[in-house]
Amino acid sequence: MDSDIIELDEMVKKIKASTELQKKVGMGVIDEKKIARAQELIANNKVDFAPIAKPHLDELSRAIKDTAGLRSPDNQKEILESYMTPIMNIKANAATFNYSLISGLAGTVLTFLEDIGRYDRKVVQIVDLLYKTILLILASKMSGDGGQEGKALQGAFQEVCYKTMKKLGGKKRA
């Protein structure tokens, strides 16, 4: 076992990190009060997420409409990317603005899209379901994790994605 680690260690190419960023921002310990204040601002964020999500939701809606009726297109990778880009943006922004439920749902669908790796009408249905669910969550101002309903919703999305992936033969995750 130790010899395997040594062999692997010898195979690893070590790259010295650039100190450029360190020169710009400095180094050292960040004051605990500043960290606590930043966390408080994030947790108590009252910014309306809907206007921030709108351009990404519009982009996702267009992608769904443009691809919903296709049959075995040659550009499957581009189609999946047209879904994934706005979903990634929604996921990242939702977490920042205290919509962890939306972020979690988007993450589930992103993993599904990566694992399935191809276009199918069932894929479009799942992406459309995510789109409509996000609209509903925003309309009802269900921020945070959504409580019990949010957990149930997250579980249902995971189940639908899992069953669809199993049916369509996507990659299996450990």
N, C-alpha and C positions, 0 to 999 in steps of 0.2 A: 504494500500500500504506500509506504513512504517513498519507495523508488518511483512509483507512478507520479507522485507529487513532484519529485525532483525532476523527472523527465518532462512533465508538463511545464514546470517552472522554467526549464531551459528553453522550451519551445515558445514561450511568451515573449513577444517583442515589447520591451519597455520604452515608453515615450515620455520624455521629461515634460512636465506640464509647463505651460506658458505662465509667466507671472504678470502678464499684461493686465488682467482684471484686478489682480491683487494690488498692483501699482495705482490703479484708478480709484479703488474704493477703500484701500487700506486693509489692515488685518487686525485680528484680535477678537475679543469677546464682545458680543452684543449685549447691551444693558438689558437685564431681565424686565425692567419696567417698560422699555420700548417694545419688547416682544409681547408682553401682556397687553399693552395698548393696541398694538397692531391686531392681535387676536380678537380683542374686544370690538374693534372697528369692523372686522370681517363678520363676527358673530351677530352684531347688531346693525348690520347693513340694511338700510331701508330703501335703497335704490330699487325702482321698479324694473324688474328683469325683462318684462315683456318687450319694451322698445329695443332693448339690446339684442334679444333673441330674434326679433322680427326679420331682419335681413337674412339671417341664416335659415329661418323657417321658410321664408319666401324662396330661397335658393333650393332648399330641399323639396318644396312643393313643385317647383319647376322641373326638377330632376325626376320626380315621381311621374308627373304628367307626361314628360317627354319619353319615358321608357315603359310605361304601364302596359302598352299593347304589343310590345316587341316579342318576336319569337326567335330564339336562338341567334341573337345578334353576334357579329364578329368582334365587336368592341366591348366585350363583357367587362374587362378590367376598367375601362374608362367609365362605364356605367356605374360600377361599384364605387369608384372614386368620386363620382358625382353625388353619390349618397354620403360617402364617408366624410368628405370635407366639411359640409355644413354640420353633420352630426358631431364631428370632433370639436368644432367651434362652439356648438351648443353645450357640449359636455364640459369643456374647459370654463366657459363663462358661467354656466349654471352653478358650478361648485363655488366660484368666487362670489356670487350674489345670493348665497344661502338657499339654493334650490338643489340640494343634494339628491332628491328623488329624481329630478330630471337628469342630473349628471349620471346617476346610477343606471337609469333606463337607457340613456344614450350609450353608456359604456357596455351594457349588455348587448345592444344591437351592433355596436362596433365590433365587438369580439365575434359575434355571429357572422357579420359580413366578412371579416378576415378569415374565419375558419371555413366558411362555405366557399369563398373564392370564385364564385361564378354567378351569373345572372339566372334568375328563374322567376316566374310570376309569383311564387310563394315568397320570395325575397322582397319583391316589390310590396306585397301585402304587409309584411312585417315592418318595412320602412314606413309605409303609409300609416300603419297602426301607431308607430312611435310618433309620427308627425301629429296625428289627431289627439293622441294622449297628451303630448306636450301642450297643445293648444288648450285642452281641457284643464290641465293643471294650472296653466297661467291664468285662464279665465276665472278659476276658482281661488286664485292666489294661495295655492297650497305650497307654501315655502317649506324649507327644511326637508326632513325625510318623509313627510306626509303621514306620520304616525302609523297606526295599524293598517289603514287603507293603503298607505304608501308601501308598506312591507308586502301586503297582499299583491299589489300591482307589480312590484319588483319580482316577486316569485312567479306570477303569471307570465311575465315577459320572459323570464329565464326558462320556464317550462315550454312555452311556445317556440322559442329559439332552439332549445335542445331537441324537441320533437321534430321540428322542421329540418334541422341539421342531420338528424339521424335518418330521416326519410330521404333527404337529398344526397347523403353520403359525404358530408363535410369532414374536415379534420377532427380527430378526437383529441381532446385536451385531457391531460392527467389531472 
